[in-house]
Amino acid sequence: MSSRRLIGDHWEAKSLLSGSDFSNMKFILGTKENMTQVWNEDGRVFPATIISAGPVKVIQIKDVKKDGYAATQVGYGTKKEKNVNKAQRKGGLFRFLREFRGNTQYKVGDKIDVSSFSVGDIVEVSAISKGKGFQGGVKRHGFAGGPRTHGNKHHERAPGSIGATGPQRVLKGVRMAGRMGNERVTVKNLKILQIDQEENKMLISGAIPGHRGTLIEITGK
């Protein structure tokens, strides 16, 4: 599971993997390409997502004494110089900046690619899900809706009651229609099926949130 916070104008990825020793933790950034399916030696088919992962460059190492916490900041992708803040140009002209909490064995200037992972590794993936706009209760929360017949009219997908008359208000947390998607989603216990070091690509089992081109954060042990 992961969470994040805003630092300057970029987000910090905070890993919540169990334990406090992150010196052997694996992490990399990538972008989602598309889905496919692969077969193993036994003929079993697996849905998989193709990810263009790395290489990323370590641009800063933060420690507890100086910064109050330990983290590794990496940069990924490219950006025009005119679109990068002057304070961030020192590390490089990167499109994405992310931080991974914990101590690390990397140093400033090191590059991390898919070779740091192995086929069969169990990873967790975080990304921003597809935005679906304003949706009703049936789609957003899986409400059953009302009956189609027996005197019903124009209320098949109505939300129904939103509370009792006693409080004279709608209580907080009531599931209703609203904006759906476009939020950070973390999927755990995904397996790496294939790795292509020459093309910097990785096949991960299952579906991964986001559209094509979405930034993907991959962490593992």
Secondary structure, 3 states (H helix, E strand, C coil): CEEEEEECCEEEEEECCCCCCCCCCEEEEEEEEEEEEEECCCCCEEEEEEEEECCEEEEEEECHHHHCCCEEEEEECCCCHHHCCHHHCCCCCCCEEEEEECCCCCCCCCEECHHHCCCCCEEEEEEECCEEEEECHHHHHCCCCCCCCCCCCCCCCCCCCCCCCCCCCCCCCCCCCEEEECCEEEEEEEEEEEEECCCCEEEEECCCCCCCCCEEEEEEC
